[in-house]
Amino acid sequence: MRRSLFSFRVALRMTGACLALGCLLSLTPSGSTTVARAARQLCPTEMALVGRTCVDRYEAHLVDDKTGQPLSPFYPPDPRLLRVAYEYWSIEAGRQGPARARQISVPEVPEIQRGTFSPRAVSAPGVLPQGYMSYFVAERACQAAGKRLCSEAEWTRACRSDRGTKHPYGDNFEPGRCNVFRNMHPAFELHGNSSVGHLDPRLHLVREEGEKPMLLLTGALPGCASKHGSDQIYDMVGNLDEWIADEKGVFVGGFYSRGTREGCEAKIENHGPAYADYSLGVRCCKNAE
């Protein structure tokens, strides 16, 4: 008992030293397990510890903050933009684009989003992450969860894994490891032009070669995970672009159809913070406690 208590105290002291260095120590197997367990206690269960920052393991899906009811991943989580998108595309979806596009129905708006709602970010596996977000909506959604937007430095460090690589899995781009640089663009499939119709609620319903969805469920590609000790963070490259804490409007990581091989260095800076389209999501951070 005395020896066990001593080992636990040593592990806690080493955890503190490790946090001061912004790393996880490599210990004996039993000591490593103890330190990792102690480190995880510094973050909520849905977050991973990276240095002194807790980072969501998954891209956020949104729920209504008051009721907890899920919001649709096919519509902007902003009442004004949602109304504009639904009213316009409910009519134009049957008029525009090739015949195969006109056959895709506009998704129904959930009852909770037909009135007043307030988005809250939730990090969980196996769900469609929320796109169509502006910087301002992303910021509010993280704040409602008791979190915040990640700084660029925090996001990049988390993405690069604990080895500091250009991609979550290594330094060289590997096609198919992450959901990025896909062969088709949903806006082109629906509208014949990849630069228009970016609030169309059918965009994430487009499937590559009629089978594989473009937007994947959170955590669907474990080979793309960013590894930190025994923990992993998913989809930091690909799936959706992610807003970071820059009031000028910056998003990182690349979404599924972005033709980039830049991995954790992929960054877009030419849109303001009010901009929103189907490809823009978020992942939240918070200070370790």
C-alpha positions, -999 to 999 in steps of 0.1 A, spaced: 0 0 0 28 24 10 47 15 -22 16 21 -43 9 55 -27 46 65 -33 43 55 -70 12 75 -75 28 106 -59 58 102 -82 36 99 -112 17 131 -102 50 150 -98 62 138 -132 29 148 -148 33 183 -134 68 185 -148 57 172 -181 29 198 -184 55 225 -177 75 212 -206 43 209 -228 47 172 -234 39 137 -222 68 118 -206 80 84 -217 80 63 -186 79 26 -178 46 10 -190 29 12 -156 42 47 -150 32 59 -185 -3 46 -179 -6 64 -146 7 97 -161 -17 94 -191 -46 88 -168 -37 117 -146 -32 139 -176 -67 130 -190 -82 142 -157 -71 177 -167 -95 177 -196 -132 168 -202 -136 132 -214 -143 143 -250 -110 162 -253 -73 153 -256 -45 170 -237 -19 186 -260 7 206 -240 -14 228 -217 -45 228 -240 -75 205 -241 -85 199 -278 -118 183 -290 -111 149 -304 -137 153 -331 -151 181 -353 -182 196 -337 -218 187 -343 -243 212 -329 -272 209 -305 -297 235 -293 -282 248 -260 -315 248 -241 -331 215 -252 -301 195 -263 -319 186 -296 -295 181 -325 -293 207 -353 -293 197 -389 -258 194 -404 -273 204 -438 -283 240 -429 -266 270 -415 -270 271 -377 -280 307 -380 -318 314 -382 -315 341 -409 -293 322 -433 -312 290 -427 -345 307 -438 -328 321 -469 -312 288 -478 -344 267 -473 -368 291 -491 -345 296 -521 -334 260 -526 -368 245 -519 -378 261 -552 -345 262 -572 -334 226 -565 -359 213 -590 -349 239 -616 -311 241 -616 -284 218 -625 -283 185 -644 -311 159 -641 -293 138 -615 -289 169 -593 -326 178 -595 -335 144 -582 -318 151 -548 -345 164 -524 -339 193 -501 -336 180 -465 -364 189 -441 -356 215 -414 -359 201 -379 -387 215 -358 -363 230 -333 -347 251 -361 -380 265 -372 -381 288 -342 -355 303 -319 -324 282 -312 -289 287 -298 -261 264 -310 -238 245 -287 -208 225 -299 -205 188 -290 -175 166 -297 -185 129 -304 -176 101 -327 -198 87 -355 -219 118 -364 -220 142 -393 -201 173 -382 -217 207 -387 -207 229 -416 -223 261 -429 -207 280 -399 -194 316 -398 -166 325 -374 -191 342 -351 -214 312 -349 -184 289 -344 -172 311 -316 -206 312 -298 -211 275 -302 -177 268 -284 -185 293 -257 -219 277 -251 -200 244 -244 -177 262 -219 -148 262 -244 -133 285 -270 -118 286 -305 -84 271 -308 -55 295 -315 -36 287 -347 -6 275 -326 -28 252 -305 -45 238 -336 -13 232 -355 4 215 -326 -25 192 -321 -27 184 -358 10 176 -362 9 147 -337 35 144 -310 62 140 -336 56 174 -352 49 160 -387 34 179 -416 4 155 -418 -12 138 -388 4 105 -400 38 117 -413 56 142 -434 46 129 -469 11 132 -483 -7 99 -487 -39 100 -508 -69 86 -490 -55 87 -455 -75 118 -448 -108 130 -463 -92 157 -485 -84 162 -522 -114 141 -533 -119 136 -571 -152 155 -573 -167 188 -560 -204 187 -548 -212 222 -561 -200 212 -595 -221 180 -594 -252 200 -584 -247 233 -603 -221 226 -630 -199 252 -613 -178 246 -581 -179 283 -571 -217 288 -568 -245 275 -546 -225 271 -514 -255 273 -491 -274 246 -510 -285 222 -482 -280 192 -506 -242 196 -509 -233 171 -482 -258 146 -497 -237 143 -529 -220 109 -532 -188 101 -551 -196 77 -579 -231 74 -564 -219 55 -534 -193 70 -511 -204 102 -492 -182 132 -495 -186 143 -458 -178 114 -435 -189 107 -400 -165 120 -373 -136 96 -366 -143 75 -398 -107 75 -409 -85 63 -380 -55 64 -403 -58 102 -403 -57 106 -365 -32 129 -349 -15 109 -321 -5 123 -288 8 96 -265 -19 70 -261 -46 96 -272 -58 105 -307 -75 135 -323 -95 128 -355 -101 146 -388 -79 176 -383 -70 174 -420 -99 171 -443 -137 165 -438 -144 201 -429 -123 233 -428 -121 245 -392 -123 281 -379 -96 292 -355 -93 322 -331 -85 349 -356 -110 378 -359 -99 385 -394 -114 351 -404 -90 322 -409 -98 285 -413 -74 256 -415 -71 219 -423 -88 217 -457 -123 202 -464 -130 170 -484 -129 186 -519 -100 211 -513 -71 203 -536 -44 206 -510 -15 184 -500 -4 208 -473 -19 188 -444 -16 207 -411 -2 237 -429 -34 242 -451 -49 276 -443 -74 300 -460 -73 337 -451 -93 354 -479 -128 353 -463 -140 376 -435 -155 363 -402 -191 366 -414 -185 342 -443 -203 309 -441 -206 279 -464 -211 242 -464 -173 234 -459 -168 254 -427 -169 237 -393 -152 240 -359 -133 222 -332 -131 237 -298 -103 241 -272 -100 251 -236 -72 255 -210 -63 224 -191 -74 226 -155 
